[in-house]
Amino acid sequence: MSLTFDAILRSAGIDPAQALVIRHAYVREHEDSGMAGIHADSTDEQVLAYTGQHSSKPGTFPVSPPKLWVVFLREGGDRARLWSVVENRGEVSDDGVVRTFDIARTGHLADLHNRLVIGWRAPRAWRLNGPTAGRYPVLEIVDAQPVPFPGFDQVVLDRPQLEAAMREHRYGAWRTALASVAGIYLITDTRDGRQYVGKADGAERISQRWAAYAANGHGGNVELRGLDPVTFRYSILRVFDPATPPHVIDAAEGHFKQALDTRRHGLNRN
């Protein structure tokens, strides 16, 4: 028995009946709406924006599409490679030509992004319901290439990247580095620009704090409870040797809260 995409979806907690599966092709221009297409060098942001726009022409796109869209990119022949799973937060505009949806990448199947390849049996179809796509065979799951750690001052992660960094084997060097230091970090809510300055000190390392954020979104911080973490961005402001006295790290945390004004205009309460 061959492995099907249905098993992959269910292993990630996705009900195929509640999912839309899309396969993008590289085109200069979207046939139905005249929108600019995507190409092999398109950034993730460009692919995301393209995914959220669809023709207003009746029958082109579901009137009420489901919450989760599983997005693939077309390869040669009948091959389709997983790009990401996005959350549909609803339609925000329709000008009679283009319908625009508010969508955001999720952590679903993050460990299989760019690795999972399925056989797309309907060459003329660019979107399918989940149960239909679920019958398609898994052709390949390629080995993940290690992601080199860029250095503490170069770390900037969005929410799906944080989840991947805390879980996936290819980010092993990141977890090793983050587990070696205490420090001050910054969380930015990219929806409104508000920021939260946090710290890892004592017996705790940055990797432990960030693993908690990856698990539940708020890491136990009262200020972050109730906020949707999907638009959070994580970076490092300063690192310390774990043997650094707590009062030194406390002073650095206070400095950054003051410098960034995160008590009055951000997400810090104290």
C-alpha positions as a Markdown table, in Angstrom:
| # | Residue | x | y | z |
|---|---|---|---|---|
| 1 | Met | 0.0 | 0.0 | 0.0 |
| 2 | Ser | 1.4 | 3.4 | -1.0 |
| 3 | Leu | 1.3 | 6.4 | 1.3 |
| 4 | Thr | -1.3 | 9.0 | 0.4 |
| 5 | Phe | -1.6 | 12.7 | 1.2 |
| 6 | Asp | -4.7 | 11.9 | 3.4 |
| 7 | Ala | -2.4 | 10.2 | 5.9 |
| 8 | Ile | -0.1 | 13.2 | 6.0 |
| 9 | Leu | -3.0 | 15.6 | 6.6 |
| 10 | Arg | -4.5 | 13.6 | 9.4 |
| 11 | Ser | -1.1 | 13.1 | 11.1 |
| 12 | Ala | -1.0 | 16.9 | 11.3 |
| 13 | Gly | -4.4 | 17.1 | 12.8 |
| 14 | Ile | -6.0 | 18.4 | 9.6 |
| 15 | Asp | -9.4 | 17.1 | 8.6 |
| 16 | Pro | -9.2 | 16.8 | 4.8 |
| 17 | Ala | -12.9 | 17.7 | 4.6 |
| 18 | Gln | -12.1 | 21.1 | 6.2 |
| 19 | Ala | -9.2 | 21.9 | 3.9 |
| 20 | Leu | -8.6 | 23.5 | 0.5 |
| 21 | Val | -5.6 | 22.3 | -1.5 |
| 22 | Ile | -4.0 | 24.7 | -4.0 |
| 23 | Arg | -1.2 | 24.1 | -6.5 |
| 24 | His | 0.4 | 27.3 | -7.9 |
| 25 | Ala | 2.1 | 27.3 | -11.2 |
| 26 | Tyr | 4.7 | 29.8 | -12.3 |
| 27 | Val | 3.0 | 32.2 | -14.6 |
| 28 | Arg | 3.6 | 35.8 | -15.7 |
| 29 | Glu | 0.0 | 36.8 | -15.2 |
| 30 | His | -3.0 | 35.3 | -13.5 |
| 31 | Glu | -5.4 | 34.2 | -16.3 |
| 32 | Asp | -8.7 | 35.1 | -14.6 |
| 33 | Ser | -7.8 | 38.5 | -13.1 |
| 34 | Gly | -4.8 | 39.8 | -14.8 |
| 35 | Met | -2.8 | 39.9 | -11.5 |
| 36 | Ala | 0.9 | 39.5 | -11.7 |
| 37 | Gly | 2.0 | 35.8 | -11.2 |
| 38 | Ile | 4.8 | 34.2 | -9.3 |
| 39 | His | 8.1 | 32.8 | -10.5 |
| 40 | Ala | 10.8 | 30.5 | -9.2 |
| 41 | Asp | 12.6 | 33.4 | -7.4 |
| 42 | Ser | 9.5 | 34.8 | -5.8 |
| 43 | Thr | 9.8 | 35.4 | -2.0 |
| 44 | Asp | 7.6 | 33.7 | 0.6 |
| 45 | Glu | 5.9 | 37.1 | 1.1 |
| 46 | Gln | 5.1 | 37.3 | -2.6 |
| 47 | Val | 3.8 | 33.8 | -2.7 |
| 48 | Leu | 1.6 | 34.5 | 0.3 |
| 49 | Ala | 0.2 | 37.7 | -1.2 |
| 50 | Tyr | -0.5 | 35.8 | -4.5 |
| 51 | Thr | -2.2 | 33.0 | -2.5 |
| 52 | Gly | -4.6 | 35.5 | -0.9 |
| 53 | Gln | -5.9 | 37.0 | -4.2 |
| 54 | His | -8.4 | 35.3 | -6.5 |
| 55 | Ser | -10.6 | 36.2 | -9.4 |
| 56 | Ser | -14.1 | 37.6 | -8.7 |
| 57 | Lys | -15.4 | 35.6 | -11.7 |
| 58 | Pro | -18.2 | 33.3 | -10.5 |
| 59 | Gly | -17.1 | 29.7 | -10.1 |
| 60 | Thr | -13.4 | 30.5 | -10.0 |
| 61 | Phe | -13.0 | 30.2 | -6.3 |
| 62 | Pro | -15.3 | 28.9 | -3.5 |
| 63 | Val | -17.8 | 31.5 | -2.2 |
| 64 | Ser | -16.9 | 30.5 | 1.4 |
| 65 | Pro | -13.5 | 28.8 | 1.4 |
| 66 | Pro | -12.4 | 26.7 | 4.4 |
| 67 | Lys | -10.1 | 28.0 | 7.1 |
| 68 | Leu | -7.0 | 26.0 | 6.1 |
| 69 | Trp | -5.4 | 26.1 | 2.7 |
| 70 | Val | -2.6 | 23.7 | 1.9 |
| 71 | Val | -0.5 | 25.3 | -0.8 |
| 72 | Phe | 1.8 | 23.5 | -3.2 |
| 73 | Leu | 4.1 | 24.7 | -6.0 |
| 74 | Arg | 4.1 | 22.9 | -9.3 |
| 75 | Glu | 7.2 | 21.0 | -10.5 |
| 76 | Gly | 7.8 | 19.1 | -13.6 |
| 77 | Gly | 5.1 | 16.7 | -14.8 |
| 78 | Asp | 2.6 | 15.8 | -12.2 |
| 79 | Arg | 4.8 | 16.7 | -9.2 |
| 80 | Ala | 3.7 | 19.2 | -6.6 |
| 81 | Arg | 5.9 | 20.3 | -3.7 |
| 82 | Leu | 4.5 | 21.6 | -0.4 |
| 83 | Trp | 5.1 | 25.3 | 0.2 |
| 84 | Ser | 3.0 | 26.0 | 3.3 |
| 85 | Val | -0.3 | 25.7 | 5.1 |
| 86 | Val | -2.1 | 29.0 | 5.5 |
| 87 | Glu | -5.0 | 30.1 | 7.6 |
| 88 | Asn | -7.9 | 32.0 | 5.9 |
| 89 | Arg | -9.2 | 34.7 | 8.2 |
| 90 | Gly | -11.8 | 35.9 | 5.8 |
| 91 | Glu | -12.4 | 37.9 | 2.7 |
| 92 | Val | -11.5 | 41.5 | 3.1 |
| 93 | Ser | -12.3 | 43.0 | -0.3 |
| 94 | Asp | -13.9 | 42.3 | -3.6 |
| 95 | Asp | -13.6 | 45.0 | -6.3 |
| 96 | Gly | -15.4 | 43.0 | -8.9 |
| 97 | Val | -12.2 | 41.8 | -10.5 |
| 98 | Val | -10.1 | 40.5 | -7.5 |
| 99 | Arg | -11.2 | 39.0 | -4.2 |
| 100 | Thr | -8.6 | 39.5 | -1.5 |
| 101 | Phe | -8.4 | 37.3 | 1.6 |
| 102 | Asp | -6.6 | 37.9 | 4.9 |
| 103 | Ile | -4.3 | 34.9 | 5.2 |
| 104 | Ala | -1.3 | 34.0 | 7.3 |
| 105 | Arg | 1.1 | 31.1 | 7.3 |
| 106 | Thr | 0.7 | 28.5 | 10.1 |
| 107 | Gly | 2.9 | 25.9 | 11.7 |
| 108 | His | 0.9 | 23.0 | 10.2 |
| 109 | Leu | 3.3 | 20.5 | 8.4 |
| 110 | Ala | 6.2 | 23.0 | 8.9 |
| 111 | Asp | 8.6 | 20.1 | 9.0 |
| 112 | Leu | 7.6 | 19.1 | 5.5 |
| 113 | His | 7.7 | 22.5 | 3.8 |
| 114 | Asn | 9.7 | 22.1 | 0.6 |
| 115 | Arg | 10.3 | 18.4 | 1.3 |
| 116 | Leu | 6.9 | 16.8 | 0.6 |
| 117 | Val | 6.1 | 16.0 | -3.0 |
| 118 | Ile | 2.8 | 14.5 | -4.1 |
| 119 | Gly | 1.5 | 13.3 | -7.5 |
| 120 | Trp | -1.0 | 15.8 | -8.8 |
| 121 | Arg | -3.4 | 13.7 | -10.9 |
| 122 | Ala | -5.6 | 16.5 | -12.2 |
| 123 | Pro | -3.2 | 18.6 | -14.5 |
| 124 | Arg | -5.9 | 21.2 | -15.4 |
| 125 | Ala | -7.0 | 21.7 | -11.8 |
| 126 | Trp | -5.2 | 24.3 | -9.6 |
| 127 | Arg | -7.4 | 23.8 | -6.6 |
| 128 | Leu | -9.0 | 20.7 | -5.0 |
| 129 | Asn | -11.0 | 19.8 | -2.0 |
| 130 | Gly | -9.1 | 18.0 | 0.7 |
| 131 | Pro | -10.6 | 14.6 | 0.3 |
| 132 | Thr | -9.8 | 14.5 | -3.4 |
| 133 | Ala | -6.2 | 15.7 | -2.9 |
| 134 | Gly | -6.0 | 13.2 | 0.0 |
| 135 | Arg | -6.2 | 10.3 | -2.4 |
| 136 | Tyr | -3.1 | 11.6 | -4.2 |
| 137 | Pro | 0.1 | 9.6 | -3.7 |
| 138 | Val | 3.1 | 10.8 | -1.8 |
| 139 | Leu | 6.0 | 10.6 | -4.2 |
| 140 | Glu | 8.8 | 11.8 | -2.1 |
| 141 | Ile | 9.8 | 13.2 | 1.3 |
| 142 | Val | 13.4 | 14.6 | 0.8 |
| 143 | Asp | 15.9 | 14.8 | 3.6 |
| 144 | Ala | 16.0 | 18.2 | 5.3 |
| 145 | Gln | 19.1 | 20.2 | 4.8 |
| 146 | Pro | 20.7 | 21.6 | 8.0 |
| 147 | Val | 20.0 | 25.3 | 8.4 |
| 148 | Pro | 23.2 | 27.1 | 9.6 |
| 149 | Phe | 22.9 | 29.3 | 12.7 |
| 150 | Pro | 23.4 | 32.9 | 11.4 |
| 151 | Gly | 24.7 | 34.4 | 14.7 |
| 152 | Phe | 22.8 | 35.9 | 17.6 |
| 153 | Asp | 22.6 | 39.4 | 16.1 |
| 154 | Gln | 21.1 | 38.0 | 12.8 |
| 155 | Val | 18.2 | 36.0 | 14.4 |
| 156 | Val | 14.8 | 37.1 | 13.2 |
| 157 | Leu | 12.0 | 34.5 | 13.1 |
| 158 | Asp | 8.3 | 34.7 | 12.3 |
| 159 | Arg | 5.9 | 32.4 | 14.1 |
| 160 | Pro | 6.2 | 29.3 | 11.7 |
| 161 | Gln | 9.9 | 29.7 | 11.6 |
| 162 | Leu | 10.1 | 29.7 | 15.4 |
| 163 | Glu | 8.0 | 26.5 | 15.6 |
| 164 | Ala | 10.3 | 24.9 | 13.1 |
| 165 | Ala | 13.5 | 26.1 | 14.9 |
| 166 | Met | 12.3 | 24.6 | 18.2 |
| 167 | Arg | 11.3 | 21.2 | 16.7 |
| 168 | Glu | 12.9 | 20.3 | 13.4 |
| 169 | His | 16.1 | 18.3 | 13.1 |
| 170 | Arg | 17.5 | 20.7 | 10.5 |
| 171 | Tyr | 17.6 | 23.5 | 13.1 |
| 172 | Gly | 19.7 | 21.6 | 15.5 |
| 173 | Ala | 22.6 | 24.1 | 15.4 |
| 174 | Trp | 20.1 | 26.9 | 16.3 |
| 175 | Arg | 18.9 | 25.0 | 19.4 |
| 176 | Thr | 22.4 | 24.3 | 20.5 |
| 177 | Ala | 23.4 | 28.0 | 20.2 |
| 178 | Leu | 20.2 | 29.3 | 21.9 |
| 179 | Ala | 20.7 | 26.7 | 24.7 |
| 180 | Ser | 24.1 | 28.1 | 25.4 |
| 181 | Val | 23.1 | 31.7 | 26.4 |
| 182 | Ala | 20.9 | 33.7 | 28.6 |
| 183 | Gly | 19.8 | 37.1 | 27.3 |
| 184 | Ile | 17.3 | 39.7 | 26.3 |
| 185 | Tyr | 14.9 | 39.1 | 23.4 |
| 186 | Leu | 12.2 | 41.1 | 21.6 |
| 187 | Ile | 8.8 | 39.9 | 20.4 |
| 188 | Thr | 7.1 | 42.2 | 17.9 |
| 189 | Asp | 3.4 | 41.9 | 16.9 |
| 190 | Thr | 3.7 | 42.8 | 13.3 |
| 191 | Arg | 0.0 | 43.7 | 13.1 |
| 192 | Asp | 0.4 | 46.9 | 15.1 |
| 193 | Gly | 4.1 | 47.2 | 15.8 |
| 194 | Arg | 3.7 | 46.8 | 19.6 |
| 195 | Gln | 6.7 | 45.1 | 21.2 |
| 196 | Tyr | 7.5 | 43.0 | 24.2 |
| 197 | Val | 11.0 | 42.8 | 25.8 |
| 198 | Gly | 11.7 | 39.5 | 27.7 |
| 199 | Lys | 14.6 | 37.8 | 29.3 |
| 200 | Ala | 16.0 | 34.4 | 30.0 |
| 201 | Asp | 18.2 | 34.2 | 33.1 |
| 202 | Gly | 19.2 | 32.0 | 36.0 |
| 203 | Ala | 18.8 | 28.3 | 35.0 |
| 204 | Glu | 16.8 | 29.3 | 32.0 |
| 205 | Arg | 18.2 | 29.8 | 28.5 |
| 206 | Ile | 16.8 | 31.5 | 25.4 |
| 207 | Ser | 16.0 | 28.1 | 23.8 |
| 208 | Gln | 13.8 | 27.2 | 26.8 |
| 209 | Arg | 11.9 | 30.5 | 26.7 |
| 210 | Trp | 11.3 | 30.3 | 23.0 |
| 211 | Ala | 10.3 | 26.7 | 23.2 |
| 212 | Ala | 7.5 | 27.8 | 25.5 |
| 213 | Tyr | 6.4 | 30.5 | 23.1 |
| 214 | Ala | 6.4 | 27.9 | 20.3 |
| 215 | Ala | 4.2 | 25.6 | 22.4 |
| 216 | Asn | 1.5 | 28.0 | 23.5 |
| 217 | Gly | 2.1 | 31.4 | 22.0 |
| 218 | His | 2.5 | 33.3 | 25.3 |
| 219 | Gly | 5.1 | 31.5 | 27.2 |
| 220 | Gly | 3.3 | 32.1 | 30.5 |
| 221 | Asn | 3.6 | 35.9 | 30.1 |
| 222 | Val | 0.4 | 37.7 | 31.2 |
| 223 | Glu | 0.9 | 40.5 | 28.7 |
| 224 | Leu | 0.8 | 38.1 | 25.8 |
| 225 | Arg | -2.2 | 36.0 | 26.8 |
| 226 | Gly | -5.2 | 36.6 | 24.6 |
| 227 | Leu | -3.1 | 37.7 | 21.7 |
| 228 | Asp | -2.9 | 35.7 | 18.5 |
| 229 | Pro | 0.8 | 34.8 | 18.1 |
| 230 | Val | 0.6 | 34.0 | 14.4 |
| 231 | Thr | 1.9 | 37.5 | 13.5 |
| 232 | Phe | 4.6 | 37.6 | 16.2 |
| 233 | Arg | 8.3 | 38.1 | 15.2 |
| 234 | Tyr | 11.2 | 37.0 | 17.5 |
| 235 | Ser | 14.7 | 38.5 | 17.7 |
| 236 | Ile | 17.5 | 38.8 | 20.1 |
| 237 | Leu | 18.7 | 42.1 | 21.6 |
| 238 | Arg | 21.6 | 40.9 | 23.8 |
| 239 | Val | 23.1 | 37.7 | 25.0 |
| 240 | Phe | 24.9 | 36.9 | 28.2 |
| 241 | Asp | 27.0 | 34.1 | 29.6 |
| 242 | Pro | 24.7 | 31.9 | 31.8 |
| 243 | Ala | 27.0 | 32.7 | 34.8 |
| 244 | Thr | 26.1 | 36.4 | 34.6 |
| 245 | Pro | 24.5 | 37.6 | 37.8 |
| 246 | Pro | 20.7 | 38.0 | 37.5 |
| 247 | His | 20.8 | 41.7 | 38.5 |
| 248 | Val | 23.0 | 42.5 | 35.5 |
| 249 | Ile | 20.5 | 40.9 | 33.1 |
| 250 | Asp | 17.6 | 42.6 | 34.9 |
| 251 | Ala | 19.3 | 46.0 | 34.4 |
| 252 | Ala | 19.8 | 45.2 | 30.7 |
| 253 | Glu | 16.1 | 44.2 | 30.4 |
| 254 | Gly | 15.1 | 47.5 | 32.1 |
| 255 | His | 17.3 | 49.5 | 29.7 |
| 256 | Phe | 15.7 | 48.0 | 26.6 |
| 257 | Lys | 12.2 | 48.4 | 28.0 |
| 258 | Gln | 12.9 | 52.1 | 28.5 |
| 259 | Ala | 14.8 | 52.6 | 25.2 |
| 260 | Leu | 12.0 | 50.9 | 23.2 |
| 261 | Asp | 9.2 | 52.4 | 25.4 |
| 262 | Thr | 7.5 | 49.1 | 25.7 |
| 263 | Arg | 5.8 | 49.9 | 29.0 |
| 264 | Arg | 3.8 | 52.8 | 27.7 |
| 265 | His | 3.5 | 52.0 | 24.0 |
| 266 | Gly | 4.2 | 48.3 | 23.9 |
| 267 | Leu | 3.2 | 45.0 | 25.6 |
| 268 | Asn | 5.3 | 45.2 | 28.9 |
| 269 | Arg | 3.3 | 45.9 | 32.0 |
| 270 | Asn | 6.3 | 46.5 | 34.3 |
